[in-house]
Amino acid sequence: MLPLNLHNTRKAPVKQRQSSNQTPKTRALTRGICRFFSDLGCGSVTEFRLTNGRRVDVISLNSNGHFFITEIKTSVSDFRADAKWPEYIPFCDQFYFAVPENFPTQFLPNACGLIIADSYNAFIKREAPHCPLHSTRRQHQLKRFALTASARLQRLSDPRT
């Protein structure tokens, strides 16, 4: 039997950014991205907080333990105002920008993957380079991903948590 630490098992609730703070266009693209990765057999978590304190729009995990991070941009001004995205790259095997179909993609860096999305689906326009995560970071992040997904699922059935 596994030992249980019964001291301080209840953690203080973590204040999380609610999706209601997102624009309708961002919410729509987020849904399309999550559907796309689901169709590829991946699980996705939105607004996932990395250990460096940054929050990514969508992080997806496939059955091989491969992490994809997708940063959603709805306009050029949205992209230009965000200088944080390079800090996400060390936390994934592949990094993508997801944009709507009419987005002028010449403003996005060619060194990143590119996904065109709408509220129903998405497709990869440019494959992201594969940069494998360090095994220790992968193991730690896999646990955090599972615990985050589990906590969110639990909150759906038990609002107390």
C-alpha positions in Angstrom: 0.0 0.0 0.0 1.3 3.5 -0.8 1.9 5.9 2.1 -0.4 8.8 2.2 0.6 12.2 3.5 -2.5 13.3 5.4 -1.0 16.6 6.5 -2.1 19.6 4.5 -3.8 17.6 1.8 -6.1 20.5 0.9 -4.2 23.1 -1.0 -5.4 26.6 -1.3 -7.3 27.2 -4.6 -5.1 28.5 -7.4 -6.5 31.5 -9.1 -6.6 30.8 -12.8 -7.4 33.0 -15.7 -10.9 32.1 -16.9 -11.6 31.5 -20.5 -14.3 34.2 -20.3 -11.4 36.7 -20.4 -10.6 35.5 -23.9 -12.1 37.2 -26.9 -14.7 35.2 -28.8 -12.3 34.8 -31.7 -9.6 33.3 -29.4 -12.2 30.9 -27.8 -13.2 29.8 -31.3 -9.7 29.1 -32.4 -8.9 27.3 -29.1 -11.8 25.0 -29.7 -10.6 24.3 -33.3 -7.1 23.6 -32.1 -8.3 21.2 -29.3 -10.5 19.4 -31.8 -7.6 19.1 -34.3 -5.3 17.6 -31.7 -8.0 15.3 -30.4 -8.5 13.9 -33.9 -4.8 13.2 -33.9 -5.2 11.2 -30.7 -3.8 13.8 -28.3 -5.2 15.2 -25.1 -5.1 19.0 -24.6 -5.2 21.4 -21.7 -5.9 25.1 -22.3 -4.3 27.9 -20.3 -1.7 25.6 -18.8 0.8 27.2 -16.5 4.4 26.2 -17.1 7.0 26.0 -14.3 8.6 29.2 -15.5 5.3 31.0 -14.6 4.1 31.5 -18.2 0.7 30.3 -19.3 0.3 28.7 -22.7 -2.9 28.8 -24.7 -3.0 25.1 -25.5 -0.7 22.3 -24.6 -1.3 18.9 -26.2 0.1 15.5 -25.4 0.2 12.4 -27.6 0.5 8.8 -26.6 4.3 8.8 -27.0 4.6 11.6 -24.4 5.3 14.2 -27.1 4.3 17.7 -26.1 3.0 20.3 -28.5 2.4 23.9 -27.5 0.1 26.1 -29.6 0.1 29.9 -29.2 -3.0 31.4 -30.6 -2.8 34.8 -32.4 -5.9 36.5 -33.8 -4.2 39.6 -35.2 -0.8 41.0 -36.1 -1.1 43.5 -33.2 -1.8 40.5 -30.9 1.4 38.9 -32.1 3.5 42.0 -31.9 2.3 42.7 -28.3 3.5 39.3 -27.1 7.2 38.9 -26.5 6.8 35.9 -24.1 6.3 33.1 -26.6 10.0 32.2 -27.0 9.9 31.2 -23.3 7.4 28.4 -24.2 9.7 26.6 -26.6 11.8 24.8 -23.9 8.6 23.2 -22.6 7.5 21.3 -25.7 8.8 19.0 -28.5 7.1 21.2 -31.1 5.9 24.8 -31.0 3.1 26.2 -33.2 1.4 29.4 -33.8 -2.3 29.0 -34.6 -4.0 31.8 -36.6 -7.2 32.3 -38.5 -7.2 31.8 -42.3 -6.9 35.5 -43.2 -4.0 36.2 -40.9 -0.9 37.7 -42.8 1.5 34.9 -41.9 4.6 36.7 -43.2 4.8 38.4 -39.7 5.3 35.0 -37.9 8.7 33.5 -37.5 9.5 30.8 -40.1 11.4 28.8 -37.4 8.0 28.0 -35.7 5.2 25.7 -36.9 2.1 27.2 -38.3 -1.5 26.0 -37.9 -4.5 27.6 -39.7 -7.6 27.2 -37.5 -11.3 28.1 -37.2 -13.8 27.1 -34.5 -14.3 23.6 -36.0 -10.9 22.3 -36.9 -7.4 23.2 -38.0 -4.6 22.0 -40.3 -0.9 22.3 -40.2 0.4 24.7 -42.9 4.0 24.5 -41.7 5.4 21.7 -39.6 7.3 22.8 -36.5 10.8 21.7 -35.9 11.2 18.8 -33.5 13.3 19.8 -30.4 13.0 17.0 -27.8 12.4 17.9 -24.2 14.9 17.0 -21.6 13.7 13.7 -20.0 13.5 15.2 -16.5 11.5 18.1 -17.6 9.2 15.8 -19.7 8.6 13.6 -16.6 7.8 16.5 -14.4 5.6 18.2 -17.0 3.7 15.0 -17.7 2.8 14.7 -14.0 1.7 18.4 -13.9 -0.3 17.9 -17.1 -2.1 14.9 -15.7 -2.8 16.6 -12.3 -4.1 19.7 -14.0 -6.4 17.8 -16.3 -7.6 15.7 -13.4 -8.3 18.7 -11.2 -10.3 20.4 -14.0 -12.3 17.3 -14.6 -13.0 17.0 -10.8 -14.2 20.6 -10.7 -16.9 19.7 -13.3 -18.4 17.1 -11.1 -17.7 18.6 -7.7 -17.6 22.5 -7.6 -16.2 22.4 -4.0 -12.7 21.8 -5.3 
